[in-house]
Amino acid sequence: MGALARLMPITAVTFFIGWLSIGGVPVLSGFWSKGDVLSNGYAFSPALWAVGALTAVLTAYYLGRAYLLVFRGQQRWVEARETGHAPGRNPHDPSWVMSLPLVVLGALSALGGLINLPIHPDLDFLDRWLSPVFASRLFQHHWGLGGVWTFALVDAALALLGVGLAVALWGSRSERPAFEPVFLQRAWYIDWAYDRFIARPSTAVAIETSSVVEAKGIDGAVNGFAWLVRATGRHVRKVQTGYVRNYALGLAAGLVLVLAYVLTRAS
């Protein structure tokens, strides 16, 4: 990929907003939700908060890496297409059927967090609106203003750290073998293992089933039944000659057999 921002501006902008929001950059909507998750984790266990903090940094980092490799840098897809590795048309934004939801979600991610800013007491309508459902389940801290600001600043620092690492490492290059050995380049060999141990065996079973079980078993049974019906009809239809004398002869023969049976029973 690479340098797709010029060809896919809507996707690039909304992806960029999503990166910063999920990464927890203030004051986007993800900043507040990530802060609530981390503060709840800290209330349960500082060790759990540490795990969440590391995860937050990694999230901001790998989303930034994805954005920079896909939408910035060099047009690596041009070379791949010319060499036949990535044939197809030029990249472009999707139609409004998909672009409109992206724009809506991007705008809400960018502006939705503003309603949580402590600018005025009347702006806490979101908490009041959700209170009847979640009030008994929400974490109630008693840290005071200093504690709240401390957690907020730490959350912001974690987000900016992850974003900064992504920009520093991937802003100007698309390959770093030291960070991505073959094991990681192959995505932990998950796709390879799936192909080798699931896709190929299941394909072989499907081929064998199609050529043996279905062709010789299922189709054979159906075709055999059809042959039996056809053969039976071919022999039975000889009885239906259309000649009255043949039918009369058959009735007479049947009558003789009935009389013979009756006489043998009577004796």
N, C-alpha and C positions, 0 to 999 in steps of 0.2 A: 504494500500500500504506500502511504507517504504522500504528503502535500495535497491531500484531498480537500482542504478547507476552501480552496478557490473554486473547486468544482461542486462541492456540496456545502455551501455556506450555512444553510439552515441546520443541517445535521451537525456541522462542526460547532456552531454556536450553542445549540442545545446540549451537545455532548460536553462542551466546555463548562457550561453551567452545572450540568449533572456531576461532573468531576469535582468541582469546587464544593458543591452542596453535599454530596456523599462524603467527600473528604472532611467536611466539618469546618469549612472556612467561614468566619463571621462575616455578615450576619445572615447568611443564607439559611434556609429552613433546616438543612441537615445539621447545622451547628447546634441548634437547640435539642434536636432529638438525640444526637450523639452525646451531648452533655448530660442529658437525663439518664442515658444508659450507663455512662461512666460513673455518675454520682450514685446511682443505685448500686452499681457494682462495688464502689468504695464503701458504701454503708454496709454491704454484706461482708466484704473482705478486701483489705488493701491489695492482696495478691490478685484477686479477681480484677480489680481496677488496673493493675499493672498489665495483665494479659489483654484487657480491653484497650488500654492505651497503645500497646504495641500493635494491636490489630488495627487501630485507627490510623496509625502512621503508615502501616503497610497498605491499607486501603487507599489513602490519599496518594501513595507512591505508585501503586500498580495501575490505578486509574489514570494518573498523569502519564505514566509510560505508554499506556494504550492511546491516549489522546495525541501525544507527541509523535508516536510512530505512525499513526494513521493519518492525522490531519496536518502535520508539519513535516519538515525535512525535505528530502528529495523524492521525486516521483518514481519510486522503485517499481511501481506497477507498470510503467511504460516499458522499462527494460524487460520485465517479466513477460509482458504481452508480446514484445518483439521476438523473444526467444521461444515463444510457444508455451510458456509455463502458465500463463494466465490469459487465455484467449477470451474475447468478449468485447462488448461495447465500452465506450468511455463511462467512467463513474459519473453519477449525477444524483441530485436530491430526489427522493421519492415524490410521488404525487401528493396532493393535499390530503388525500385519505389517510396518509401516514404522517405527513408533515404537520398538519394541524394539531393532532395530539401531542407531537413533540414540542410545538410552540407553546401550547397550553401548559404542559408539564414544566417546561423550562421557565416560563413566566412565574408560575406558582412556586417553583423552587427558589427563584431569585427574589421574589417579593413576599412570599408567604411568611418568611421568618420575621418580617417587619412588625407583624401583629403581636409578636412576643416581646418586643422591646419595651422596657419599663419607662416609657415616656410619660404616660398619664394613667392614673388608676382605672379609668373607664375603658382602657384598651385590653383589659384582661378578660374580655368577653369569651374568648376561646376556652379558658379554664372554667368559667362559670357555665358555659354551654355543655361541657363534657362532665362537669361535676356530678350530676345525678347518676351517671353510669360508672365513672371511674374514681370518684372521690375516695371511696373506701380502699381502693387498690393502689392509688398513687403514693409514691414515697414522699413523706413529709420530713424535710430536713430542718435542723435547728442550728445552722451554722452562722447565722447572722450575715450582714452585708459583706464583711471581710471574707468569710468563707466562700460565699457565692462568687465574688469577684476572683478569688484565687482559683477556683475550679474553672471559671470561664476563661481566665488567662492561660491556664495550663491547657485547656481544650484547644484554644486558638493556637498555642505554640505547637501542639502535636500536629494539628492540621497543616500549619505552615511548614513544619519540618518535613512532612511527607511530600507536600507540593514542591518544596525547595529541592529535595533529593531527586525527585523525578525530573525537574527542569535541569538540574546540574548534570545528571548522568545521561539523560536522553534528549536534551534540547538541541544538541548539535551533532549527534551520531545515532545510528540505528543498530549498531552491533557492539556488544561488549562481551567477548568470549570469557573474560575472567568472571563475570557475573552469571553468565549463561553457558555452562558446559553442555556437552551433548545430551546429558541426561535431562536437563531442563529444556533444551531446544526441542527435544522429542516429547515434551509435555509429560515427563515421567514415564514414558513408554505406555501410557494408558491407551492411546489409539492403536498402537502396535499390538498390545495385548488383546484388546477387544477384537481387532481384525484376525489375529492369529488363533485365538482360543474360542471365539464366539462366532464371528461373521463367517470365516471359512468353514469351520465344521458344520454350522447350520446350513450354509449353502450346499455343502456336499450332501448332507442329509436330504435337503430339499430336492436336489438333482436325482439322487438315488430313489427317493420316494416317487418322484414324477415318472422316472423311467421304468421302475420295477413295480412298486406297490400300486400306483395308479394305472399304469399302462397294462400290466399283466394281471393285477388283482382286481381292482375296481372295474376298469374297462373290460377286462376279460369276463368278469361275472355278468356285467350288463350285456355284453355282446353274446355271451353264451346263452343267456336267457332269451335274447332276441332270436338267436339261431334256432333254439328249441321251439319257440312259438311259430316261427316261420316254417320249420320242417313239419311240425304237427299239422299246421294248416295246409301245407302242400299235399300231405297224404290224406287228410280227412276230406279235403274238397273233392277227391275222386269219387267219394260216395254220392255227392250231389251232381248226378249226370243230367237231370232234367227229363229223363225218359220215364213215362208212367209205368211201363212194364217192369222196369228195374225196381221201382218203388213197390209195385204189387208183389214182385218176387220177394222183396225184402219183408213185406208184411206177412206173406205166406210162410216164409222161413221162420219168422218170429213166432207166428201162431203155432207152427209145428213144435218149436222148442217149448213154448208154454204148455201145450197139451202133453208133451212128453214129460215135462216136469210134474204136471198135475197127476198123470197116471202113475209115475213112480212113487209119488207121495201117497197116492190112494192105496197102492198095493202094500 
